[in-house]
């Protein structure tokens, strides 16, 4: 692989990552909803690692060539996006910045409330409970992101159609390793772009609650539309 191949792939990868879609919608809703965007972005990009592994193992071509497997993946991905989109749409009125638990995040200048627990054991439990709650929320955000990209058949087929165009059969590096390098390159681009999207949405809409609600609703609608397009394409195929 030479520099021109990598540069060409990087240009295509950046263009694809910057194209709004279901991933963008999830990033934006996460930026408006979650306390930290890292778990959501990590989940989304882990889905691309999953597709990279399928490409390197040669399983992606097998799935693409099997109508039954591809239909099953499409239906699963569409159903998941539909559920996630509807859940996002239902939460648009409460769009804001919380830690994802039932306890709101205190303002930076707010005075801490006095503890009402008694005994060192109770204090320890009171300290550990919010930590466990945050970890559970972050784990859910990661799994939602993983489901969004990992079950998206378009992402898998995109990898299958894109990566082979940039591998060189005459190069000294084996084809699976070339595919791995290209897949990891797109993974890195996606981490950067999606993090900027989520943080940008948070920064721009933090002081605009009305706009945050509209964007949250639009994100949910976009996910539902992508799900319906996936279903329509598969049913009409």
N, C-alpha and C positions, 0 to 999 in steps of 0.2 A: 504494500500500500504506500502510495506516495502522498506528498502534501496536497496536491491538487484534488485527489480523491477525498481526503479528509475535509478540505475546505469546501468542496462541493456538497458533501453530506452535511457539514455544519450549517451551511446556508439553508438547505432544505429543512433540517431539523429545527432551526430557530424559527423559520416561517411557520412550520406546523405547530410548534409549541405556542406561538403567539396568535394562532387562529382561535377565536372564541368558540367554545363548545361546552360539552358537559363538564369537562375538567375545570374550565374557567368558572363555570357556574358554581361548582362545588368549592373552589378556592375562594370565591367572593363571599359565598354564604358562610364559609368557615371563618373568614376574616372578620365578618360582622357578628358571628355568634360565639366562637370559641375564645378561650383565654389565650391559648397559644396556637399558632398556625402550623407549627412544625409537625405535629402528629398527622394532621390532614394531608399536608404536602408529602410527608414520608409515605403515607398510605397510597396516594396517587402514584408516586414514582416507583413504589414497590411493585405496582401492577405492571409497569414497563419492564422491570427486572424479570418479572414472571414471563412476559412475552419474549424477552431476550433469551431466557433459558429455553423456551419452546423452540425458538429459531435455531439456537446452537445445537439442540438435541435432535433437530429434524422433525419434531412433532407438529410444528405449525403447518407444514405442508400436508401432513397426514390429516389434520383437522380440516384444512381448507378443501381437501379432496373428498372429504366425507360429508355428503349433504346432511345426514342425520346428526352428526356431531356438531356441524356448523349451525344447524337449525336450533339444536338444544342450547348451544352457547348464546345464540342471538336472543332466544326467548328468555333465558335466564338474565342476560344483561339488560334487556328491555324491561323486564318485570322489576328488576332492582332499581333501575333509573326511574321508573314510573313511581315506585314507592318512595324513593328519596326525594323526587321532585314534589310529590304531593305533600310529604312531610315538611319540606321547606316552605311551600306555599301556605300551609296551615300555620306556620310560625311567623309569618311576615309582620303581624301586628306587634309582636314582642321582640322585634329585631333590636338588638343592643349588644352590650359587651358584658358578658358574665363569664364565670369560670365553668359554666355548663352544669353546675350542681344547683341545688335548690336554694343555696345561700348566695346572695348577690356579692360581687366583688366590691370591697369598700373603696372609697375614693382615696387618692394618695394622701390627702391632707386630713383625712378623717381620724378622729381619736379612737383608739381601740376600746372595744367594750369590755367591761370588767368580766372576768370569768366567774361563772356561777356554780362551777363544779367544786366538790369537796374531796380532799384526799389526793395523794400523789397518783394513785391508780386512775382516778377519774380524770386528772389533768392529762395524764399520758394518753388516755383514750380520746380525750377531746382534741389533742394535738394530732393524733394519728388518723382520726376519722376524716378530716378534710383532705389529708394527703391521699388516703385511699380513694376518696371520692374523685379527686382530680385525676388520679391514675386510671380509674375506671372510665372516666369521660374521655381521656386522651386515647385510651385503648379503643373505645368505640369510634372516635374520630378517625383513627388509623384504619380500622377495619372498613369504615364507610368509604374512605378514599381508595383502599385496595379493591373494594367491590366495584367502585365507579370505573376504574381503569382496567382492572383485571378481568372483568366480565364483558368488556366492550369488544365485540367481534370486529368492529371497524379498526380498532387499534391493532389487533392481531393481524388482520389482513393488510393493514398499512405497513407493518413491519415486514410481512412476507413479500409485499410488492416493492418496498423501498430498499431494504438492505441488500438484496442480491444485485441491485444495479451498481453498487459501489464496492463490491468485492472483486478482487483480481485473481483469476485462477492461475495466472503465471507467477504470482508473488511467492516469495519464500515462506511467508506466514500461511499456515493452514487456513482453509476457508472457515471452519468453525471459529477459530480464533479471530479472524477478521470480522466475522459477524458479531462476536462478543465485544470487540473494540467499538464497533459502530453502535451497538445497542447501549453500551455503557456511556458513549458520547451523548446519545439522545437522552439518557437518564440524567446526566449532568446538566444538560440544557434545560430539561423539564424542571429539575430542582430549582434552578435559578429563576426561571420565568414564573413558575407557579408561586414561589415565595414572594416575588415582587408583586404579583397580582393580588395575593391575599393581604400583604402588608399595605399595598397601595389602597385597596378598598377600605381597610380599617382606618388609615390615616385620612383619606379624603372624606369619609362618611361618618367619622366619629362624632363630629359636632353638628351633623345634619340628620337627625333621627327620621324625618319624613323621607328624605332621599334614601336612607338606609332601608326603610321598609319597602320602598318601591323597588330598589335593587334586589332585595331578598325575594320579593314576589316574582320579579322578572327572572331571577336565577332558577326558581322552582319551575316556572313556566317553560324555560329553556330545557331543563332536564326532561320534563314531560314530553315536549315536542321531539327531542332526540329519541326518546323511548318509542314514541308513536311512529317516527320515521323508520326506526329499526324493525318494528313489527310490520309496518306496511311493505317495506322492501322484501322481507322474508316471505310474507303471505302472497305477494304478487309475483314472486320469483318462480 
